[in-house]
């Protein structure tokens, strides 16, 4: 079980770094999805910074500071619960699997740092 959680944690780091880079680059799909849920383009870089901070926190946790990994995991859970709720509020269900998938990765990473390792 711990190896599955470790792999999910690494996947969470990679996924959040990649989406943060896409956010900073203002990729067309990012701007389109953001507009659908009512998010202004000016907010995207701030949210990208939160995703990147979460990924860095998880990475530092993997390299020996597990309490920081746990805190980063909890922060990413809160972030992606908000993202899922934003999709529900805006009734945008066709792509809700993306924030949902990120949320599941964040939960797995948090469980890893909370004692699943």
N, CA, C and O of each residue as an XYZ file, in Angstrom:
468
protein
N       0.824     -1.203      0.000
C       0.000      0.000      0.000
C       0.859      1.254      0.000
O       0.542      2.233     -0.676
N       1.952      1.222      0.762
C       2.764      2.433      0.854
C       3.409      2.783     -0.475
O       3.601      3.962     -0.773
N       3.750      1.782     -1.282
C       4.350      2.099     -2.582
C       3.327      2.742     -3.516
O       3.681      3.604     -4.320
N       2.072      2.334     -3.419
C       1.012      2.955     -4.221
C       0.828      4.412     -3.811
O       0.692      5.292     -4.660
N       0.826      4.656     -2.507
C       0.673      6.031     -2.023
C       1.882      6.885     -2.392
O       1.738      8.066     -2.707
N       3.075      6.289     -2.353
C       4.274      7.021     -2.759
C       4.183      7.419     -4.227
O       4.471      8.562     -4.583
N       3.785      6.481     -5.073
C       3.648      6.766     -6.512
C       2.584      7.834     -6.741
O       2.768      8.722     -7.574
N       1.479      7.758     -6.014
C       0.426      8.777     -6.142
C       0.934     10.140     -5.680
O       0.562     11.164     -6.252
N       1.776     10.161     -4.656
C       2.340     11.421     -4.174
C       3.256     12.034     -5.226
O       3.184     13.233     -5.495
N       4.109     11.217     -5.816
C       4.979     11.703     -6.899
C       4.123     12.174     -8.075
O       4.421     13.198     -8.690
N       3.063     11.431     -8.385
C       2.143     11.847     -9.444
C       1.483     13.175     -9.133
O       1.272     13.993    -10.029
N       1.155     13.394     -7.870
C       0.550     14.660     -7.451
C       1.532     15.810     -7.650
O       1.149     16.885     -8.111
N       2.791     15.584     -7.305
C       3.815     16.615     -7.509
C       3.930     16.949     -8.990
O       3.880     18.119     -9.372
N       4.081     15.934     -9.819
C       4.259     16.147    -11.261
C       3.038     16.833    -11.867
O       3.173     17.785    -12.636
N       1.848     16.349    -11.519
C       0.620     16.917    -12.081
C       0.462     18.388    -11.712
O       0.077     19.202    -12.551
N       0.759     18.728    -10.459
C       0.595     20.118    -10.030
C       1.652     21.036    -10.631
O       1.365     22.193    -10.937
N       2.869     20.532    -10.801
C       3.894     21.342    -11.466
C       3.486     21.594    -12.916
O       3.586     22.720    -13.404
N       3.031     20.555    -13.601
C       2.652     20.715    -15.014
C       1.476     21.669    -15.188
O       1.498     22.510    -16.086
N       0.455     21.555    -14.348
C      -0.690     22.449    -14.504
C      -0.337     23.870    -14.086
O      -0.880     24.826    -14.639
N       0.565     24.025    -13.116
C       0.994     25.373    -12.737
C       1.743     26.034    -13.895
O       1.555     27.221    -14.163
N       2.585     25.269    -14.576
C       3.297     25.805    -15.741
C       2.303     26.209    -16.826
O       2.448     27.263    -17.445
N       1.296     25.370    -17.052
C       0.263     25.713    -18.045
C      -0.500     26.966    -17.622
O      -0.847     27.796    -18.462
N      -0.758     27.101    -16.338
C      -1.436     28.297    -15.826
C      -0.592     29.543    -16.064
O      -1.090     30.551    -16.565
N       0.696     29.469    -15.701
C       1.584     30.620    -15.895
C       1.723     30.989    -17.374
O       1.846     32.162    -17.725
N       1.702     29.964    -18.234
C       1.831     30.199    -19.675
C       0.519     30.671    -20.298
O       0.467     30.982    -21.487
N      -0.526     30.723    -19.498
C      -1.854     31.111    -19.973
C      -2.288     30.272    -21.181
O      -2.724     30.786    -22.211
N      -2.147     28.964    -21.000
C      -2.550     28.031    -22.051
C      -4.027     28.247    -22.364
O      -4.826     28.505    -21.464
N      -4.387     28.141    -23.640
C      -5.790     28.392    -24.004
C      -6.801     27.532    -23.245
O      -7.874     28.017    -22.887
N      -6.474     26.264    -22.996
C      -7.429     25.420    -22.275
C      -7.602     25.890    -20.829
O      -8.685     25.755    -20.259
N      -6.555     26.434    -20.244
C      -6.645     26.952    -18.875
C      -7.574     28.157    -18.835
O      -8.456     28.243    -17.982
N      -7.372     29.078    -19.756
C      -8.208     30.284    -19.788
C      -9.663     29.941    -20.099
O     -10.576     30.550    -19.543
N      -9.882     28.972    -20.981
C     -11.251     28.571    -21.325
C     -11.948     27.935    -20.114
O     -13.092     28.264    -19.802
N     -11.245     27.026    -19.443
C     -11.837     26.382    -18.266
C     -12.088     27.382    -17.154
O     -13.114     27.319    -16.477
N     -11.165     28.295    -16.965
C     -11.325     29.312    -15.925
C     -12.536     30.194    -16.201
O     -13.309     30.503    -15.295
N     -12.693     30.589    -17.444
C     -13.829     31.435    -17.811
C     -15.149     30.705    -17.591
O     -16.135     31.314    -17.176
N     -15.170     29.400    -17.868
C     -16.407     28.640    -17.695
C     -16.892     28.633    -16.248
O     -18.097     28.629    -15.995
N     -15.965     28.633    -15.308
C     -16.373     28.595    -13.898
C     -16.410     29.987    -13.274
O     -16.611     30.124    -12.067
N     -16.215     31.024    -14.098
C     -16.348     32.398    -13.620
C     -15.097     32.985    -12.997
O     -15.178     33.951    -12.239
N     -13.950     32.420    -13.303
C     -12.688     32.907    -12.761
C     -12.071     33.907    -13.728
O     -11.997     33.650    -14.929
N     -11.638     35.027    -13.216
C     -11.019     36.032    -14.086
C      -9.598     35.609    -14.456
O      -8.927     34.945    -13.667
N      -9.140     35.983    -15.633
C      -7.776     35.623    -16.051
C      -6.693     36.162    -15.112
O      -5.615     35.575    -15.008
N      -6.972     37.261    -14.439
C      -5.961     37.811    -13.531
C      -5.753     36.941    -12.292
O      -4.715     37.046    -11.638
N      -6.707     36.093    -11.961
C      -6.584     35.226    -10.793
C      -5.761     33.973    -11.075
O      -5.264     33.343    -10.142
N      -5.612     33.607    -12.329
C      -4.963     32.349    -12.706
C      -3.523     32.246    -12.184
O      -3.170     31.207    -11.627
N      -2.679     33.271    -12.336
C      -1.304     33.127    -11.819
C      -1.244     32.950    -10.297
O      -0.363     32.253     -9.794
N      -2.153     33.562     -9.575
C      -2.175     33.401     -8.127
C      -2.522     31.964     -7.744
O      -1.927     31.392     -6.831
N      -3.482     31.398     -8.446
C      -3.856     30.016     -8.193
C      -2.749     29.065     -8.614
O      -2.533     28.037     -7.973
N      -2.040     29.404     -9.697
C      -0.894     28.597    -10.130
C       0.183     28.583     -9.050
O       0.821     27.556     -8.818
N       0.381     29.706     -8.402
C       1.381     29.787     -7.339
C       0.998     28.872     -6.174
O       1.866     28.235     -5.578
N      -0.283     28.804     -5.849
C      -0.722     27.904     -4.781
C      -0.480     26.447     -5.159
O      -0.038     25.659     -4.323
N      -0.760     26.081     -6.400
C      -0.519     24.708     -6.857
C       0.968     24.381     -6.815
O       1.362     23.302     -6.373
N       1.782     25.310     -7.272
C       3.218     25.088     -7.272
C       3.763     24.998     -5.850
O       4.632     24.172     -5.571
N       3.266     25.828     -4.961
C       3.692     25.765     -3.557
C       3.323     24.413     -2.941
O       4.102     23.842     -2.178
N       2.157     23.916     -3.270
C       1.754     22.596     -2.784
C       2.668     21.506     -3.297
O       3.057     20.611     -2.547
N       3.015     21.576     -4.573
C       3.918     20.581     -5.163
C       5.296     20.639     -4.516
O       5.888     19.600     -4.224
N       5.807     21.838     -4.292
C       7.113     21.993     -3.651
C       7.063     21.466     -2.215
O       8.004     20.815     -1.760
N       5.984     21.742     -1.509
C       5.832     21.235     -0.152
C       5.814     19.715     -0.112
O       6.426     19.108      0.767
N       5.117     19.099     -1.055
C       5.107     17.633     -1.123
C       6.509     17.101     -1.413
O       6.945     16.116     -0.817
N       7.197     17.755     -2.321
C       8.543     17.321     -2.686
C       9.500     17.426     -1.498
O      10.291     16.517     -1.248
N       9.424     18.523     -0.781
C      10.257     18.674      0.422
C       9.881     17.610      1.452
O      10.747     17.082      2.149
N       8.608     17.303      1.543
C       8.165     16.235      2.437
C       8.762     14.892      2.072
O       9.139     14.115      2.950
N       8.850     14.613      0.777
C       9.440     13.356      0.328
C      10.933     13.286      0.627
O      11.486     12.198      0.789
N      11.575     14.427      0.700
C      13.014     14.464      0.943
C      13.369     14.700      2.406
O      14.483     15.128      2.706
N      12.437     14.428      3.325
C      12.815     14.409      4.720
C      12.097     15.320      5.682
O      12.421     15.318      6.870
N      11.126     16.107      5.222
C      10.371     16.969      6.145
C       8.888     16.584      6.021
O       8.093     17.313      5.427
N       8.533     15.421      6.596
C       7.178     14.899      6.369
C       6.058     15.807      6.860
O       4.977     15.804      6.272
N       6.278     16.578      7.908
C       5.210     17.469      8.385
C       4.879     18.520      7.329
O       3.727     18.939      7.217
N       5.881     18.952      6.550
C       5.624     19.923      5.496
C       4.858     19.263      4.344
O       3.989     19.882      3.730
N       5.187     18.015      4.064
C       4.432     17.274      3.054
C       2.981     17.114      3.450
O       2.082     17.242      2.619
N       2.754     16.833      4.728
C       1.380     16.696      5.227
C       0.630     18.020      5.100
O      -0.518     18.047      4.657
N       1.275     19.108      5.487
C       0.635     20.425      5.385
C       0.339     20.774      3.928
O      -0.721     21.319      3.624
N       1.261     20.465      3.038
C       1.049     20.739      1.612
C      -0.110     19.902      1.072
O      -0.928     20.393      0.294
N      -0.175     18.652      1.485
C      -1.274     17.796      1.050
C      -2.624     18.321      1.501
O      -3.582     18.340      0.729
N      -2.695     18.745      2.746
C      -3.947     19.310      3.268
C      -4.313     20.582      2.503
O      -5.479     20.801      2.176
N      -3.321     21.411      2.221
C      -3.575     22.634      1.456
C      -4.081     22.335      0.056
O      -4.989     23.004     -0.439
N      -3.492     21.327     -0.585
C      -3.954     20.964     -1.928
C      -5.362     20.365     -1.892
O      -6.153     20.582     -2.810
N      -5.670     19.622     -0.846
C      -7.040     19.112     -0.712
C      -8.016     20.281     -0.648
O      -9.020     20.296     -1.360
N      -7.724     21.251      0.198
C      -8.613     22.417      0.320
C      -8.734     23.145     -1.014
O      -9.827     23.558     -1.405
N      -7.617     23.300     -1.708
C      -7.623     23.987     -2.995
C      -8.539     23.269     -3.983
O      -9.385     23.893     -4.623
N      -8.363     21.952     -4.102
C      -9.123     21.226     -5.121
C     -10.563     20.945     -4.706
O     -11.410     20.741     -5.576
N     -10.867     20.926     -3.422
C     -12.279     20.910     -3.007
C     -12.933     22.198     -3.502
O     -14.053     22.178     -4.013
N     -12.229     23.311     -3.347
C     -12.734     24.588     -3.870
C     -12.930     24.559     -5.363
O     -13.915     25.093     -5.871
N     -12.000     23.937     -6.082
C     -12.122     23.851     -7.543
C     -13.330     23.009     -7.951
O     -14.071     23.375     -8.863
N     -13.521     21.882     -7.270
C     -14.686     21.042     -7.573
C     -15.971     21.808     -7.267
O     -16.922     21.773     -8.048
N     -15.995     22.494     -6.134
C     -17.189     23.279     -5.787
C     -17.441     24.403     -6.787
O     -18.594     24.716     -7.083
N     -16.389     25.008     -7.306
C     -16.560     26.050     -8.325
C     -17.192     25.473     -9.579
O     -18.030     26.116    -10.211
N     -16.791     24.254     -9.944
C     -17.405     23.603    -11.102
C     -18.878     23.296    -10.852
O     -19.722     23.495    -11.727
N     -19.174     22.813     -9.657
C     -20.569     22.487     -9.323
C     -21.419     23.751     -9.308
O     -22.521     23.772     -9.855
N     -20.898     24.810     -8.677
C     -21.647     26.079     -8.597
C     -21.950     26.621     -9.987
O     -23.040     27.134    -10.238
N     -20.976     26.504    -10.889
C     -21.157     27.020    -12.247
C     -21.855     26.013    -13.168
O     -22.117     26.302    -14.335
N     -22.146     24.846    -12.631
C     -22.775     23.772    -13.407
C     -21.945     23.393    -14.629
O     -22.473     23.185    -15.721
N     -20.644     23.308    -14.419
C     -19.708     22.886    -15.466
C     -19.250     21.480    -15.096
O     -18.314     21.299    -14.317
N     -19.922     20.501    -15.665
C     -19.663     19.114    -15.287
C     -18.859     18.346    -16.332
O     -18.357     17.261    -16.040
N     -18.728     18.880    -17.528
C     -18.065     18.129    -18.591
C     -16.578     17.936    -18.339
O     -15.974     17.031    -18.914
N     -15.976     18.759    -17.500
C     -14.549     18.609    -17.217
C     -14.258     18.576    -15.709
O     -13.144     18.877    -15.281
N     -15.253     18.214    -14.923
C     -15.070     18.173    -13.470
C     -14.121     17.047    -13.054
O     -13.614     17.046    -11.932
N     -13.882     16.094    -13.952
C     -12.960     15.001    -13.641
C     -11.539     15.509    -13.407
O     -10.775     14.887    -12.668
N     -11.180     16.626    -14.024
C      -9.817     17.133    -13.840
C      -9.571     17.627    -12.416
O      -8.627     17.157    -11.781
N     -10.368     18.546    -11.887
C     -10.122     18.906    -10.488
C     -10.387     17.732     -9.545
O      -9.761     17.622     -8.491
N     -11.317     16.858     -9.931
C     -11.574     15.671     -9.121
C     -10.363     14.748     -9.064
O     -10.041     14.203     -8.008
N      -9.697     14.574    -10.194
C      -8.491     13.747    -10.232
C      -7.361     14.347     -9.415
O      -6.655     13.639     -8.696
N      -7.194     15.667     -9.533
C      -6.183     16.347     -8.722
C      -6.514     16.208     -7.241
O      -5.613     16.038     -6.420
N      -7.792     16.278     -6.894
C      -8.225     16.123     -5.510
C      -7.874     14.725     -4.998
O      -7.375     14.586     -3.881
N      -8.125     13.703     -5.790
C      -7.802     12.339     -5.367
C      -6.304     12.158     -5.169
O      -5.883     11.497     -4.219
N      -5.496     12.735     -6.048
C      -4.046     12.662     -5.866
C      -3.617     13.362     -4.579
O      -2.746     12.869     -3.862
N      -4.227     14.511     -4.286
C      -3.898     15.240     -3.060
C      -4.300     14.441     -1.825
O      -3.581     14.444     -0.826
N      -5.431     13.762     -1.882
C      -5.857     12.919     -0.756
C      -4.860     11.778     -0.557
O      -4.474     11.483      0.574
N      -4.447     11.142     -1.641
C      -3.472     10.049     -1.534
C      -2.154     10.545     -0.941
O      -1.563      9.872     -0.096
N      -1.695     11.708     -1.376
C      -0.454     12.268     -0.852
C      -0.589     12.576      0.635
O       0.348     12.349      1.401
N      -1.727     13.083      1.042
C      -1.951     13.400      2.446
C      -1.975     12.129      3.292
O      -1.410     12.092      4.385
N      -2.624     11.103      2.784
C      -2.648      9.823      3.501
C      -1.229      9.263      3.613
O      -0.867      8.695      4.643
N      -0.436      9.419      2.569
C       0.950      8.955      2.612
C       1.713      9.626      3.756
O       2.411      8.954      4.516
N       1.582     10.927      3.875
C       2.311     11.647      4.921
C       1.678     11.485      6.301
O       2.347     11.680      7.316
N       0.419     11.137      6.344
C      -0.280     10.992      7.629
C      -0.022      9.630      8.274
O      -0.535      9.342      9.356
N       0.754      8.818      7.623
C       1.094      7.548      8.262
C       0.967      6.335      7.370
O       1.189      5.210      7.816
N       0.616      6.546      6.130
C       0.477      5.425      5.215
C       1.790      4.947      4.629
O       1.805      4.037      3.801
N       2.906      5.557      5.053
C       4.185      5.164      4.454
C       4.926      4.164      5.249
O       6.016      3.748      4.858
